[in-house]
Amino acid sequence: MFKKLSLFITLLLTLLVPASALAQGPIEPQHSDPFWTASYWNNMQLTGAPVLVTMETDINYNWGVGSPYPEVAADQFSARWMRYIDVTPGMYRFSVTSDDGVRLWIDDVLILDSWFDRAAQTDHVYQYLSAGHHLVRMEYYENTGYAVAQLSWVQAEPGAGRWRAEYYNNMTLSGPPALVRHEAVINHNWQTGSPAPGIVRENHFSARWTTTLDVAANMYTFRLTTDDGARLWVNGHLLVDAWYDQASTLYTSSIYLGDGPATLEVQYYENTGLARIQLTSEPPMLGRPTGTAIIVDNQDAGFVTGGAASSWRTENEGYNNQLLWTQNNDTARANYNWARWYPNLNPGLYEVFVYIPNRFTTTAQARYWIAHEGGLSLQIVDQSLNGGQWISLGTYRFRGDGSGYVSLADVTFEPRLTRLIAFDAVRWEPR
């Protein structure tokens, strides 16, 4: 039915839109248009005239090794989707899954840039939207192998996107920022790239992140990794002062915080070469579960394991101060290690999160399987880049009869025994 509708709309476009306009590129969407204007190219650079311009209802594709349309090649193609959305004011979380590269703009501001080859991976980016119309533009390319392109958004839970990030085109945080946005965590590895191409420089830039969090009384240990300079303040106390050029370096500092609000500020500058900044804490302050969340930790009754008992290792860190880890397998060899988290849920819709510890997480291909009412869904998480935070695996409907679970094995298809994979906590939040 959808294919018929798509072909019908394409025919109307062909009849109503001049051929010259189609040759020039995508059609500008109208305000409140419920359809995406989709353009496809048989190259990976979105250059020249598109081979197809059509209208689509959603960006939710898993083409496997196939092609989006007969006119489009199965490999080395690119696409652009454009549409206006109407929203109420608030912070929104945009979730993008791609294999391979993807970029996302809101009102012509680039908020996500993952323009490189990769296996299927989900990025989450937060953006405050005022009431009314907003233009959403997503660009995508497929090189070879599997092809996935998916986009969704929801109004974020209170406290999400909590860091106010200000980026400057100088190394001294001087003058007005070139870019202001909200971010869920401070976890960036730009390498030789820019935080926002075309807006922030690749070198000689600086950034400031500020937030106020409602925390429980505890001793908190902060880990700040930086290349080049960085500073960290907590409640006005300068915990880390590393304001100088350096290769990637980890700094650790602890402070006791009482119940109530805690104010944090991180300052950073990049001179030349590689650029990286990451902040985590133990216990985690960022992305803590809400009171309604259902959590299954690796120490709970709903957590089961299998495989070679001699391969499991335990560490007193991570969520609730304990985690399990193993070395990876390249294939599903005999007696490989696996674990499942079984929650006690009521029937309904839940967003699923996994907690990624700071250490024992060097794999880039942790393959989480989510068993839900609609079947099994696979989400691949790069544990090496997401330590110290909760990562969303998506939103699913569960029957509430004990059949739902999350599963993870040590089979990552990376070279055998070269990666560490951690098994910690999973949480389900009602939606």
N, C-alpha and C positions, 0 to 999 in steps of 0.2 A: 504493500500500500504506500509506504513512504517513498519507495523508488519511483512509483507512478506519479506521486505528487511532485517529487523533485524534478522528474522529466517534464511534467506539465508546466511547472514554473520556469524551467529552463527554456522551454519552447516559447512561453510568453515573453521572456527576456529577449530572446532572439528576434521576435516580431516587433517588440516595442522599443528596444534600445538599439541605436545605430551601431552598425558593425564597427565603425571607427572607435566608438566609446569602449566596446568590448576589447578591442585590440590594445587600448591604452592601459588597461589594468582593471582593478576591482571597482565595482560601483559603490559610491558612497551610500551607506545605509541611511534610511530615514529614521527620525526620532520614534522611539517605541516600537520599532519593527520587531516582530516576534521571530523573524528568521535571521540567520547569519548569511551575509554575502560571502560566498566561498569562491576563491580563485586558486587554480592549480597550474603548476608549471612542470615541464619535463626537464628541469634542472634544479640544482640545490640552492640557487641564489635568488629566486623569485625575479628573474630578469627576463626581458622581452615580453612578448604577448603571452598571456596565459592560454593553455590549451583548453581550459574549461572554466566558465564562470557560471555558478549556480546558486541556489538558495538551499540552506540546510537548517533543520530545527535545533540540532544539538551538536556539540563537539564531543563526541564520545565514541572514538573509533579504536578498534584493535584489528588491523587489517592482516595480522600475521605476516606471511611472506607475499601477500596478494597486493592488489592495486585498488585505490579508492573508486575508480571508474575505468571503463574500457579505454578512454582517451588518455589516461594517466599511466605512466610507467610504474612498474612494481618497485623499482629501486631508483635512487637518485632523483627524487622529485621534491617539490616544495609546495607549500600552501599558505594562504592568508585568509583569515576569517575576520569579519568586521560586523559590529552590531551596536546599537544603542540599548542601554538598559535603564530602567527607572527604579530608583531605590529611595528608601527612607534614610535619613542621616545616620551615620554610625561607622564603626570599624568593620571591615569585611575581610574575610579570609578567602583568597583565591587559591585553588588547588589545581595544579597542572601536572599531568603525567605525560611523558614523552619518551619515545625511542625513534629518532635520535634527537636533534636539536630543537629548541623552542625559545621564543621570546614573547613577552606579554606587555602591552601598553594599556594604560587607562588615561583617557583624555590626552593622548600623545605623550604621556610620561612613561618611560620604560621602567617597569617595576620588577621584571624578571628577565634575566639574560642567561640562558643555559644553551648557548649556540655551539654545541659540540657533539660529537658522536658519543652515545652511551646506551647501555641497556635500559629497559623501562624503569623509570624513576619518577617519583612524585615530589614536586616542589610546592611549598606553601609560602605565600607572601601576603602580608597584611597591608591594607590601604584604607585610609579614612575617606569616605565619600559623603559629600553633601547631598541634600535632597534634590531629586530631579534627574535629568538625563546625563548619562556618562557614556562616552564612546569607548568600547572595548575592542582591541585589535590583538590577535594572536597570529604569530608567524611560526612556521614549522618546516623542517626538512627531514627527509629520510635518505640515508646513505644506502646501506645494504642490510640484509637480514630482516628481522622483525620490524614492524611499523606500528606505533601506538601514538595517538594524539587525543587527549582528553582535557576538558576544562570544566570546572564547576566553582561555585562560590556560595558562601553563606555569611550571614551577619555573625560576627565573631562573638564568642562568649565574653563576659565582662573580664577585663584584664588582659585579653589577648592583644597582640601587637603593642605591648606595653612600653617598649623602648621608643622614645622619640630620637630619631637619628638625623643629624645635621652634617652635611658634607660640604667641604670648602675646597676651592681650587687654589689653595696655598697650604703651607705646612704649619701655619701658626693660628689656625682657627679664627682668622681675621675677617672683618667685614661681613656682609650678608652671606648666608650659605647658598651654594649653588643648587642644593637639593635638600628638601626636608621630607621625610617619610617615617612611617612607624614600622617597627620590626619586632618579631616575636622573640628572637634571641640574638645574641651577638656571636655569630659563628660564620666568619667569612674567610675564604681562601681565594683571593682574586688572582694569585700568581702574578703574571705580568699584565693583567687586565685592569679594568676600571670598575668601580662600584656601579656606575651607570654610564655606559658608553655614550659619548656625545654631550654629556652633562658634567661629569666629574673626570678630571685628568687621570691618566694611567700612572703618573708619577707626580711627586710634589703636591700631594693633597693631604687633607686632614679631616677628622670626623669627631663628633661628640655624640655620645648616647646618654640619655638621662631617663630615670624612671623612679617611681615610688611604689614599693610593694608592701603588702600586708603580710607580715611574717610571724611565725610562731617562735617563741623564745628558744634559743639554741645557740651553740657554738657553730659558726659557719666558716668553712674553709673555701677561699676563692682561688681559682686557678686561672691565670691570665696568660695567654700565649700571644706573642706579638712579633711582627717583623714589619716596620721598624719600631718607633717609639710609642710608649703607652703609659697612661696613669690611671689609677683606680681610686675613687673616693667612696667610702661607705659612711653615711651619716656625718659627713664633713671630715672624716678621718682619711688621710692619705695612706692607703694600704700598700700601693705599689707605685713607685716612681722610677720609671725606666724610659725617660724621655731622651733617647739617643738612638743612632743608627745601630742596627744589629740584625743578625740572622734570626730565624725563628727560635724564640727562647720562652720557656715556661717559668712563670713566677707564681709562688704560692704564699698566701697570707691568710691568717685567721682572725676573727673578731666575734665577740659575743653580742648577740642582738636580742633584746627583749620583745615581748609581744607587742604588735602594733606596726605602724608604718616604718619602713626603712628606705632612705633615699640613696640612690646609687648614681654615680657618674663615671663614665669611661671616656678618656680622651686618647686620640691616636693620630699618628702622622706616618705617611709613607714618603720616603725619599726616592730611591730608585731600586730596580730589581724586583724581587718577589714581594708580595704584600699579603699579610695575614693578620687577623685579629680574632680571638675567641675567648669568651668568658664563661666559666661554669662554676658551680658551687656544690659543696657536699655538706649537709643534705641539700638537695636541689631546691632553690628558691623560685626558679622559673618554670612555669607550666605545671604547678602543683595541681593535683586532681581536686575537683570540687567535692562537696559533701555527698552528692548524689551518685558519684562514680562507683562502679563495681571494680575492685582491683583484685587480681590474682597474682601473687608474688611467687618467686621460685621456692619459698618456704611454706606455701599454703597447700591445703589438701587438694585443691583443684589443679595442681601442677604435677604432671607425670612425665617420666623420662624413659628412654629406652636406648639400647645400643651397648657399646663396650663400657662397662663400669670403670675400667682402669683409665679410660680417656677423659673422664669428668674431673674438673678441677673446681675448687671452691675458694672464693676470696671474700674477705670481710670489708666490702665496699659496694657501692651501687645503691639501688633503692632498698630501704630498710637494712642497709649495711650488710648485704650479702648478695652474691651472684654466683652463677656457674659459668664455666667457659670450657671450650675445647679447641683443638686445632682443626682446621678444615679438611674436608675431603674434596677431591676434584670430580668424583662421580659417586653414585650410590653404591659404594662397595658393601660387602657383607659386614654387618654389625656396625654400620655408621651410627652416629649419635643423633638423637632427636628429642624434642620436648613438645608438650602440649599444655595449654592453659585453658581450663574449663571453667567458665563463670556460671554463677547462679543468677539467671536473668528472668525478668518478666517478659512476655511477648512485647515486641516493639522495635523501634528504630534506635540504633546506637552507633556512635562514632567510636572507633577502636584506636587506641594508642599503645605504643610500646615504649618502654623506658630503655634508653641506650646509655650504658655506663661510660665513664670517661676512659677506662682502661680495659684491656683484653677485648678490644673492638677494632681490629685492623682490617677486617673484611670489608670490601666494597659491595658485596653481593649477598647480604643476608636475605634469604628467600622466605618471607612470611606468608603462610597460607591461612586465609580466613574462611572458616566453615560457617555459612549463614543460611537463611531460608532459601535463597536463590541458588545455592550451590557452593562452589569453592572459588575464591578469588586470590590471585597472587600479587603481592606487593614486594618489590625488591628495595631494600634500604641499605644505603652506604653507612655502615656503622662507624667507619673511620672518620667521617666528617660530621657526625651528629652526637658526639659524646656529651653526657650531662643534661639530656633533655628528653621530653616526651615527643615522639614522632607519630603523626596520624597515619593510619593505614586506610582511612576512608570510613564512610558511613554505610551501614548495612542493616537489614531487617532480620531479627532473630525470632525463632518460634518460642523460646523460653522453655523448652522441654529437655534441656540437657544436651541437645545435638550440636550446639554452637561451640566453637573453640578457635584458638589460634595455634598454629603449628610452626615449628622452626627446626630445621635439621642443620647439621654441619656440612652438608653438601653445597658448596658455593660455585663449583666449576672453575675456580681459580687453581693454580698449581698446588698440588697436594702438600699439606703441612706447612704452608707458607703464610697462613692467615690465622688470626684468633677471632672467634665468634662467641659473643656473650649471650647468656640466657638470663633475663632478669624479670621485670614485672610487666604485666599487660593490664590495661584498664578499659572499661566500657562506659561511655557517658551517654545517657538518654538524650535523644534529639527530638 
